[in-house]
């Protein structure tokens, strides 16, 4: 039974309108771009090509009377998918990730598999799965000084000097706890296999509507990762931030933190839309990407 955040991908007319994105300066991406572009062009209209991440997706906002866009094909690894999500911003379009990187949790299809899958994509045989995104705002003296959408996570990172931070976490306006730790991660289900996993946080199925909160090297062992509803509004406050303490969103610094700053984290209105590869599922990805291939010995 399909989940409530899964729909069938379809396009307008006989030929979909696509944009091709790729990680800049990577030889493998360039090689696969040259290889796959003629195949894409046979069955689709290429509305744009960008191997530098400067494409203006607002030009396809149909509410302004602009041309429609059906699909974004991303050549690269998971970092390229994150960059594509960041580049699209509030204008999120369906994405098909072609893995030219290493792990490829998000960019799950290989260039060779793309050659066989592309005709099926055109026939509308792929589903779109909508993934939770979060919106992060940095508030200083009650004024918003920075904000960003995130697909993976927001983290409060300590930086030097390497001393413990005191981080207050509020949930829906109520104080939840004060963490004493090296940093704090709030991750989406998609981001649960990224920084959250390396910090000891749980893996969450990617179509769930949840946020996982994971302290980094907590001073007290009773501080365990917590999974909460994606509809909860969180606020974070660092009691005495250092000069290098920062808000990091999907691996990039959004803003340094000063005393009194608040970081607000809430469900974003846009969702990240990915074409689901037939035969792939979360558990298969974990088996193949994280080596969940062990066997259980039987005792006779």
Steps between C-alpha positions, in 0.01 A plus 500: 500500500659836399561745782308826522805694382545295181343595167552390140737715298351639182589777258321740269493410132698235314843624609580603858692818571818423696797680652833319534715587801846369582776551752754749362860402433456123526631298208263206552199731499623668182553161333153372596344830395646459150387138494144545626401836352425368147277229650314754711457734203343222289191487720495830692536872445804626688393830656835562664844354572709607795828349615575795729185516718382841386167408339198725566215264590272795570476538121275190504256630761172460312319736737696774321402365157837335436569177311434175683780269616437127540827354625847585629769241420794526740834343408720447805479362852291582804682833538377594154143411599529724808638781285213457254245521783672815629509652150130434439408659833126559519460384138536123545462280190518119468859373502661191350845446647767321293779382728843609381633504856564241770224397743200646324219470757298755302656474154411132485507426127829435318577648158471151345163444666385841378548383140241227559271698732460818295233359261303381806528847653357655183207255511420617853589173672684665790342634820582831667573476872470827692761540775479728801705818492555737792527877516769653721495864615763679709344770718704780658324751725173374357605566139567230241862530383527177297280216381536187288313187394665169590456150364741325740556685824577806704784478749637727769877453471737613771827572322815596693566521792402141557290539812146383574201708387178556695212484248140559604237317296142628492213300346183691411608781734576278801848428631581135430852481641841659517755290317866503607676370191738576214209582268140414414343360183136521390462271199224410258435135409709550185778645715480221757763303304737798482658694791232369736607140437866574569397666828320184612148606404234260368419430137147615409305375201519777242127550445426554870395842628745530788805684631785333688696698761851368566758656733864476393721352774261584787653560843231280664421154366129541577480744208375263231378574147130592486253461213219757490221603266591708196224742601685599818657847490846499658716785625865471597703741710868477592565651843861604440598448136863529397619719214501192276162355607278482192175378354582248228230402249556200274875527551530876442528780754182707504598744776728542801319515834514782753370498859121537497454364146220252439490235228148407392441165327164405349342302220554670164208557265683355195585131489790337319362288216701202378418241238493161668707237322304174455656217699664740747379545855643627827609159627666403174687830508620428854611151402692621198634833625566420867594137461195352670588172333590289800348162564372339816667174598267213584576259780409138434 
